[in-house]
Amino acid sequence: MDHATAWQGLFFWGFLVVFGAVMYAVSPRVRTESGFFLGHDEAGRPATRRALMLSIFISWIFAKSVTNAANLGAAYGIVGGLAYATYWLSIPFAGWIIFRLRTRDGATGIVPWLMARYGRAAALAFSAAILVRLFNEVWSNTAVVGGYYGDAGSPAFIGAALLFTAVVLFYSLKGGLRSSIFTDVIQAVVFVLFLGMVLAWIVPTHGPLRLLGEGRFALDAGLDLLLVALLQVLSYPFHDPVLTDRGFITDEKTMLRAFVVAGLLGFAAILAFSLVGVHARLEGLQGGGNVPAALARGLGLAGYFAMIAVMVSSAASTLDSTFTSLSKSVARELPLLAGRRPSIRAIGVGTTAMVAFALLGNLPMLLGTDILKATTISGTMVIGLAVGQIPAAWAIGDGRYALLLGTNLYGLLICFTGFLLPLAVDRRRLVVATGS
């Protein structure tokens, strides 16, 4: 290894350490439960609308999301990018539903609302799905960062992923949700700036019209995944506490505005980043499952660093939110499901859960699991279906996501029927009993 390569390697590894040190230094230290679990400041005030909006925006710009968007852009052109960006319509939809739950039912959280409305068993099943989702968020984001330091499974890949996990865990333990929201604002600005730099390198090569015109709307060319995303908008956001926890920490109107703006900004950002993949498609570049990393290697030192900055900032914002949501679930919601009050040492319980998930949550990354599965399978899981057990006859079309599309369409019909039919029967019985 020559001296130039050694210095570059030291620079990139040092960036992870410096990033963690800076985030730790600026993160507020929190000692109260309202600050650690609800994001309140020392005076008990909730996050501002702008801070909440930026937090939602960057927390849902996962590192795996921008990677998936680029991979799908490379596979299907702009149709692939549009398909993945459609998931961000989940955010305004979730905001509207949470707004109704809060104003109509006085809900203080998804799990407490489920307990009050449908009983402890329903809330327990939902919480189990949440824990699976949070588990997926750990490995799927650390694996993306690792991919910029080495090939999947290599010592450099694993070392970078684990170092990244450690630096995010370090500052997350300091301030919980308040720390997460505070650093999200910084990470959102970093992400947008470096995304702009990446696009400035990419777009002029083929021009915006050529990039936006690449691809075709057909079931075997990405349209099947676009339809999957439209269907999963109805279910996908509600088993994601990274999103839904933020729906209960400010007043209802502030929350709803923040959710709508964050969703629209997220849609635009993901669609824009998918152009990285469309560019790679036009260039004939094979990404091997990580198109942005493969493309970044050809952008020179500055371009590669810009791509790493995009990935690290987006992954960190998601991972710290994952840790804080996990701590809230374990320390405050699981005791309620067990019929007990949360411990007086809830912060200690929450931080212990963070450390445990930081260790266990990286196991799939070490085993080399496909990061797209963290999105498509978890979105299907929330309606109670496992893709591997679905009959082939359910497939719609003959594209890569044909079975996934059929599973979600028929699964949603089954779920809605199973929910609405008993209500209709009960209403019919009531009409018969009252004679009206």
TORGUDO-303068 format. One record per residue (C-alpha): residue in three letters; x, y negated, z negated. Coordinates in steps of 0.25 Angstrom, whole numbers, plus 5000, padded with zeros to 4 digits. Each point is the difference from the previous one (the first is absolute). Example, Ala and Ser with C-alpha at 12.3 -4.5 7.8 and 13.67 -1.06 7.14 Angstrom:
residues 2
ROKE   res      u      v      w
ROKE   ALA   5049   5018   4969
ROKE   SER   5006   4986   5002
//
This chain:
residues 436
ROKE   res      u      v      w
ROKE   MET   5000   5000   5000
ROKE   ASP   5006   4987   5004
ROKE   HIS   5000   4987   4991
ROKE   ALA   4989   4993   5007
ROKE   THR   4991   5012   4999
ROKE   ALA   5003   5002   4985
ROKE   TRP   4997   4985   4997
ROKE   GLN   4987   5001   5007
ROKE   GLY   4996   5012   4992
ROKE   LEU   5004   4993   4987
ROKE   PHE   4992   4988   5005
ROKE   PHE   4987   5008   5002
ROKE   TRP   5002   5008   4987
ROKE   GLY   5003   4988   4993
ROKE   PHE   4987   4993   5005
ROKE   LEU   4992   5011   4993
ROKE   VAL   5007   4997   4987
ROKE   VAL   4999   4985   5001
ROKE   PHE   4985   5001   5004
ROKE   GLY   4997   5007   4988
ROKE   ALA   5008   4991   4991
ROKE   VAL   4994   4987   5006
ROKE   MET   4986   5006   4998
ROKE   TYR   5003   5004   4986
ROKE   ALA   5005   4986   4997
ROKE   VAL   4988   4993   5005
ROKE   SER   4990   5010   4995
ROKE   PRO   4992   4994   4988
ROKE   ARG   5002   5009   4987
ROKE   VAL   4986   5004   4995
ROKE   ARG   4997   5004   4986
ROKE   THR   4984   5000   5000
ROKE   GLU   4991   5010   5006
ROKE   SER   4992   4990   5008
ROKE   GLY   5013   4996   5007
ROKE   PHE   5005   5014   5002
ROKE   PHE   4987   5006   5005
ROKE   LEU   4992   4988   5005
ROKE   GLY   5011   4991   5005
ROKE   HIS   4997   4988   4991
ROKE   ASP   5010   4990   4996
ROKE   GLU   5004   4996   4986
ROKE   ALA   4988   4991   4998
ROKE   GLY   4991   5011   5005
ROKE   ARG   4997   4994   5013
ROKE   PRO   4998   5009   5012
ROKE   ALA   5007   4999   5013
ROKE   THR   4997   4989   5010
ROKE   ARG   4993   5003   5013
ROKE   ARG   5012   4997   5008
ROKE   ALA   5009   5010   4991
ROKE   LEU   4989   5010   5001
ROKE   MET   4998   4999   5015
ROKE   LEU   5015   5001   5002
ROKE   SER   5001   5012   4990
ROKE   ILE   4989   5008   5007
ROKE   PHE   5006   4996   5014
ROKE   ILE   5014   5005   4997
ROKE   SER   4996   5012   4991
ROKE   TRP   4993   5006   5011
ROKE   ILE   5011   4997   5010
ROKE   PHE   5007   5013   4996
ROKE   ALA   5013   5004   5006
ROKE   LYS   4994   5013   5005
ROKE   SER   4989   4991   5006
ROKE   VAL   5009   4992   5009
ROKE   THR   5008   5012   5003
ROKE   ASN   4987   5007   5004
ROKE   ALA   4995   4988   5008
ROKE   ALA   5013   5000   5008
ROKE   ASN   5000   5015   5002
ROKE   LEU   4986   5000   5005
ROKE   GLY   5003   4988   5009
ROKE   ALA   5011   5008   5006
ROKE   ALA   4991   5012   5002
ROKE   TYR   4987   4993   5005
ROKE   GLY   5004   4986   5003
ROKE   ILE   4991   4989   4995
ROKE   VAL   4989   5009   4997
ROKE   GLY   5008   5007   4990
ROKE   GLY   5003   4987   4993
ROKE   LEU   4986   4996   5000
ROKE   ALA   4996   5013   4995
ROKE   TYR   5009   4999   4988
ROKE   ALA   4997   4985   4998
ROKE   THR   4985   5004   4999
ROKE   TYR   5002   5006   4986
ROKE   TRP   5002   4985   4995
ROKE   LEU   4986   4997   5002
ROKE   SER   4998   5009   4988
ROKE   ILE   5005   4988   4991
ROKE   PRO   4988   4990   5004
ROKE   PHE   4990   5012   4999
ROKE   ALA   5006   5004   4986
ROKE   GLY   4999   4986   4995
ROKE   TRP   4985   4999   5004
ROKE   ILE   4997   5013   4993
ROKE   ILE   5007   4996   4988
ROKE   PHE   4994   4986   5000
ROKE   ARG   4986   5007   5000
ROKE   LEU   5004   5010   4989
ROKE   ARG   5005   4988   4991
ROKE   THR   4988   4991   5003
ROKE   ARG   4989   5010   5000
ROKE   ASP   5005   5011   4990
ROKE   GLY   5010   4992   4992
ROKE   ALA   5011   5010   5003
ROKE   THR   5013   4998   4994
ROKE   GLY   5008   5011   5008
ROKE   ILE   4997   5011   5009
ROKE   VAL   5002   5011   4990
ROKE   PRO   4992   4994   4989
ROKE   TRP   4989   4997   5010
ROKE   LEU   5000   5015   5005
ROKE   MET   4999   5004   4985
ROKE   ALA   4988   4991   4997
ROKE   ARG   4993   5003   5013
ROKE   TYR   5003   5015   5004
ROKE   GLY   5006   5006   4987
ROKE   ARG   5014   5004   4995
ROKE   ALA   5001   5012   5010
ROKE   ALA   4999   4991   5012
ROKE   ALA   5010   4990   4994
ROKE   LEU   5010   5011   4997
ROKE   ALA   4999   5006   5014
ROKE   PHE   5002   4986   5005
ROKE   SER   5012   4997   4991
ROKE   ALA   5006   5013   5005
ROKE   ALA   5000   4995   5014
ROKE   ILE   5006   4987   4996
ROKE   LEU   5012   5007   4993
ROKE   VAL   5002   5008   5013
ROKE   ARG   5000   4987   5008
ROKE   LEU   5010   4993   4991
ROKE   PHE   5009   5012   5000
ROKE   ASN   5000   4999   5015
ROKE   GLU   5003   4985   5000
ROKE   VAL   5013   5003   4993
ROKE   TRP   5007   5010   5009
ROKE   SER   4994   4994   5013
ROKE   ASN   5006   4986   4997
ROKE   THR   5014   5005   4995
ROKE   ALA   5001   5009   5012
ROKE   VAL   4999   4988   5009
ROKE   VAL   5011   4992   4993
ROKE   GLY   5009   5012   5000
ROKE   GLY   4998   5002   5015
ROKE   TYR   5008   4987   5002
ROKE   TYR   5012   5005   4992
ROKE   GLY   5001   5014   5006
ROKE   ASP   4993   5012   5007
ROKE   ALA   4989   5007   4993
ROKE   GLY   5005   5009   4989
ROKE   SER   5015   4995   5001
ROKE   PRO   5007   4995   4987
ROKE   ALA   4999   4985   5005
ROKE   PHE   4985   5002   5002
ROKE   ILE   4997   5006   4987
ROKE   GLY   5009   4991   4992
ROKE   ALA   4994   4987   5006
ROKE   ALA   4986   5005   4998
ROKE   LEU   5003   5003   4985
ROKE   LEU   5008   4987   4998
ROKE   PHE   4988   4992   5006
ROKE   THR   4991   5007   4990
ROKE   ALA   5009   4997   4989
ROKE   VAL   5001   4985   5003
ROKE   VAL   4985   4998   5002
ROKE   LEU   4997   5008   4987
ROKE   PHE   5009   4992   4992
ROKE   TYR   4993   4987   5003
ROKE   SER   4986   5006   4999
ROKE   LEU   5003   5005   4986
ROKE   LYS   5003   4985   4996
ROKE   GLY   4986   4994   5004
ROKE   GLY   4990   5010   5005
ROKE   LEU   4989   4994   5009
ROKE   ARG   5004   4986   4997
ROKE   SER   5014   5003   5005
ROKE   SER   4995   5007   5012
ROKE   ILE   4991   4988   5004
ROKE   PHE   5011   4990   4997
ROKE   THR   5010   5008   5009
ROKE   ASP   4990   5003   5010
ROKE   VAL   4999   4985   5004
ROKE   ILE   5015   4999   5002
ROKE   GLN   5000   5014   5008
ROKE   ALA   4989   4995   5009
ROKE   VAL   5008   4988   5004
ROKE   VAL   5013   5008   5002
ROKE   PHE   4991   5010   5009
ROKE   VAL   4994   4989   5009
ROKE   LEU   5013   4993   5002
ROKE   PHE   5008   5013   5004
ROKE   LEU   4988   5005   5008
ROKE   GLY   5001   4988   5008
ROKE   MET   5015   5002   5002
ROKE   VAL   4997   5014   5005
ROKE   LEU   4989   4996   5010
ROKE   ALA   5009   4989   5005
ROKE   TRP   5010   5011   5004
ROKE   ILE   4990   5009   5006
ROKE   VAL   4989   4992   5007
ROKE   PRO   5008   4992   5010
ROKE   THR   5005   5013   5006
ROKE   HIS   4987   5004   5007
ROKE   GLY   4991   4988   4997
ROKE   PRO   4987   5000   4991
ROKE   LEU   4991   5004   5012
ROKE   ARG   5008   5012   5004
ROKE   LEU   5000   5005   4985
ROKE   LEU   4986   4997   4998
ROKE   GLY   4996   5007   5013
ROKE   GLU   5007   5013   4997
ROKE   GLY   4991   5012   4997
ROKE   ARG   4986   5005   5004
ROKE   PHE   4987   5002   4992
ROKE   ALA   4998   5015   5001
ROKE   LEU   4998   5010   4989
ROKE   ASP   5013   5007   5004
ROKE   ALA   5007   4987   5000
ROKE   GLY   4998   4995   4986
ROKE   LEU   4985   4996   5000
ROKE   ASP   4997   5012   4991
ROKE   LEU   5009   4994   4989
ROKE   LEU   4993   4987   5002
ROKE   LEU   4987   5006   4998
ROKE   VAL   5005   5007   4988
ROKE   ALA   5005   4987   4994
ROKE   LEU   4986   4994   5002
ROKE   LEU   4994   5011   4993
ROKE   GLN   5010   5000   4989
ROKE   VAL   4998   4986   4997
ROKE   LEU   4987   5004   4993
ROKE   SER   5008   5009   4990
ROKE   TYR   5015   4997   5001
ROKE   PRO   5001   4988   4991
ROKE   PHE   4992   5005   4988
ROKE   HIS   5010   5010   4996
ROKE   ASP   5011   4990   5000
ROKE   PRO   5002   4994   4986
ROKE   VAL   5011   4991   5006
ROKE   LEU   4989   4993   5007
ROKE   THR   4988   5002   4991
ROKE   ASP   5007   4996   4987
ROKE   ARG   5002   4986   5006
ROKE   GLY   4985   4999   5002
ROKE   PHE   4997   4999   4986
ROKE   ILE   5011   4990   4994
ROKE   THR   4994   4987   5005
ROKE   ASP   4986   4994   5002
ROKE   GLU   4991   5006   5011
ROKE   LYS   5000   4989   5010
ROKE   THR   5015   4998   4999
ROKE   MET   5002   5015   5002
ROKE   LEU   4991   5001   5012
ROKE   ARG   5007   4989   5007
ROKE   ALA   5014   5005   4997
ROKE   PHE   4996   5014   5005
ROKE   VAL   4994   4995   5013
ROKE   VAL   5012   4991   5004
ROKE   ALA   5010   5011   4995
ROKE   GLY   4993   5010   5009
ROKE   LEU   5001   4992   5012
ROKE   LEU   5014   4996   4998
ROKE   GLY   5004   5015   4998
ROKE   PHE   4993   5004   5013
ROKE   ALA   5007   4989   5008
ROKE   ALA   5014   5004   4993
ROKE   ILE   4998   5015   5003
ROKE   LEU   4996   4998   5014
ROKE   ALA   5012   4990   5002
ROKE   PHE   5010   5010   4994
ROKE   SER   4994   5011   5009
ROKE   LEU   5006   4992   5012
ROKE   VAL   5013   5006   4995
ROKE   GLY   4996   5014   5004
ROKE   VAL   4994   4995   5013
ROKE   HIS   5013   4994   5003
ROKE   ALA   5007   5013   4997
ROKE   ARG   4990   5007   5009
ROKE   LEU   5003   4991   5012
ROKE   GLU   5015   5002   4997
ROKE   GLY   4999   5015   5000
ROKE   LEU   5005   5001   4986
ROKE   GLN   4998   5012   4992
ROKE   GLY   4998   4997   4985
ROKE   GLY   5000   5014   4994
ROKE   GLY   4988   4996   4990
ROKE   ASN   5006   4986   4996
ROKE   VAL   5000   4991   5013
ROKE   PRO   5003   4987   4992
ROKE   ALA   5013   5006   4994
ROKE   ALA   5004   5006   5014
ROKE   LEU   4997   4987   5007
ROKE   ALA   5007   4991   4989
ROKE   ARG   5013   5008   5002
ROKE   GLY   5001   4993   5014
ROKE   LEU   4997   4986   4995
ROKE   GLY   5014   4997   4994
ROKE   LEU   5003   4998   4986
ROKE   ALA   4991   4988   4998
ROKE   GLY   4988   5007   5007
ROKE   TYR   5002   5013   4991
ROKE   PHE   5001   4991   4988
ROKE   ALA   4987   4993   5003
ROKE   MET   4993   5014   5002
ROKE   ILE   5005   5005   4987
ROKE   ALA   4995   4987   4993
ROKE   VAL   4987   5002   5006
ROKE   MET   4999   5014   4995
ROKE   VAL   5006   4998   4986
ROKE   SER   4991   4988   4997
ROKE   SER   4987   5007   5005
ROKE   ALA   5004   5013   4993
ROKE   ALA   5003   4994   4987
ROKE   SER   4987   4992   5000
ROKE   THR   4993   5013   5001
ROKE   LEU   5008   5008   4991
ROKE   ASP   5000   4990   4988
ROKE   SER   4984   4999   5002
ROKE   THR   5000   5016   5000
ROKE   PHE   5007   5000   4987
ROKE   THR   4991   4990   4993
ROKE   SER   4987   5006   5006
ROKE   LEU   5005   5014   4995
ROKE   SER   5003   4994   4986
ROKE   LYS   4986   4994   4999
ROKE   SER   4994   5013   5004
ROKE   VAL   5008   5009   4990
ROKE   ALA   5000   4990   4988
ROKE   ARG   4986   4994   5001
ROKE   GLU   4991   5008   5009
ROKE   LEU   5003   5015   4997
ROKE   PRO   4998   4998   4985
ROKE   LEU   4986   4994   5003
ROKE   LEU   4997   5013   5009
ROKE   ALA   5004   5008   4988
ROKE   GLY   4991   4993   4991
ROKE   ARG   5010   4992   4992
ROKE   ARG   5005   4986   4999
ROKE   PRO   5013   4996   5007
ROKE   SER   5012   5001   4991
ROKE   ILE   5005   4988   4992
ROKE   ARG   5013   5003   5007
ROKE   ALA   4994   4999   5014
ROKE   ILE   5011   4993   5006
ROKE   GLY   5010   5011   4995
ROKE   VAL   4991   5011   5006
ROKE   GLY   4999   4992   5013
ROKE   THR   5015   4998   5001
ROKE   THR   5003   5015   4997
ROKE   ALA   4990   5004   5011
ROKE   MET   5008   4990   5010
ROKE   VAL   5013   5007   4997
ROKE   ALA   4994   5014   5001
ROKE   PHE   4994   4997   5014
ROKE   ALA   5012   4993   5005
ROKE   LEU   5007   5014   4998
ROKE   LEU   4989   5009   5004
ROKE   GLY   4995   4991   5011
ROKE   ASN   5013   5002   5009
ROKE   LEU   4999   5015   5001
ROKE   PRO   4992   5000   5013
ROKE   MET   5011   4990   5006
ROKE   LEU   5011   5010   4996
ROKE   LEU   4992   5011   5007
ROKE   GLY   4998   4992   5013
ROKE   THR   4985   4998   5001
ROKE   ASP   4994   4992   5011
ROKE   ILE   4997   4986   4995
ROKE   LEU   4988   4998   5009
ROKE   LYS   4993   5011   4992
ROKE   ALA   5000   4991   4988
ROKE   THR   4990   4991   5007
ROKE   THR   4991   5010   5009
ROKE   ILE   4999   5011   4990
ROKE   SER   4997   4991   4988
ROKE   GLY   4990   4993   5008
ROKE   THR   4993   5013   5003
ROKE   MET   5002   5005   4986
ROKE   VAL   4991   4990   4994
ROKE   ILE   4988   5006   5007
ROKE   GLY   5004   5013   4994
ROKE   LEU   5006   5007   5012
ROKE   ALA   5013   5007   5003
ROKE   VAL   5004   4999   5014
ROKE   GLY   5007   5014   5001
ROKE   GLN   4987   5007   4996
ROKE   ILE   4991   4994   5011
ROKE   PRO   4995   5008   5012
ROKE   ALA   5006   4997   5013
ROKE   ALA   4986   4998   5006
ROKE   TRP   4999   4987   4992
ROKE   ALA   5010   4993   5009
ROKE   ILE   4995   4989   5009
ROKE   GLY   5008   4998   5013
ROKE   ASP   5014   5006   5002
ROKE   GLY   5009   4990   4994
ROKE   ARG   5010   5002   4989
ROKE   TYR   4989   4994   4990
ROKE   ALA   4988   5008   5006
ROKE   LEU   4998   5009   4988
ROKE   LEU   5003   4988   4990
ROKE   LEU   4989   4992   5007
ROKE   GLY   4990   5011   5000
ROKE   THR   5003   5003   4985
ROKE   ASN   4998   4985   4996
ROKE   LEU   4987   4999   5009
ROKE   TYR   4993   5012   4995
ROKE   GLY   5006   4999   4986
ROKE   LEU   4994   4986   4998
ROKE   LEU   4987   5005   5006
ROKE   ILE   5000   5011   4989
ROKE   CYS   5004   4991   4989
ROKE   PHE   4989   4990   5004
ROKE   THR   4990   5011   5001
ROKE   GLY   5004   5006   4987
ROKE   PHE   4999   4986   4993
ROKE   LEU   4987   4995   5006
ROKE   LEU   4992   5013   5001
ROKE   PRO   4998   5002   4985
ROKE   LEU   4996   4985   4999
ROKE   ALA   4990   5002   5010
ROKE   VAL   4994   5012   4993
ROKE   ASP   5000   4993   4987
ROKE   ARG   4993   4988   5006
ROKE   ARG   4990   5010   5006
ROKE   ARG   4997   5007   4987
ROKE   LEU   4998   4986   4994
ROKE   VAL   4990   4996   5010
ROKE   VAL   4992   5013   4998
ROKE   ALA   5001   4999   4985
ROKE   THR   4994   4986   5000
ROKE   GLY   4991   5002   5011
ROKE   SER   5005   4987   5007
//
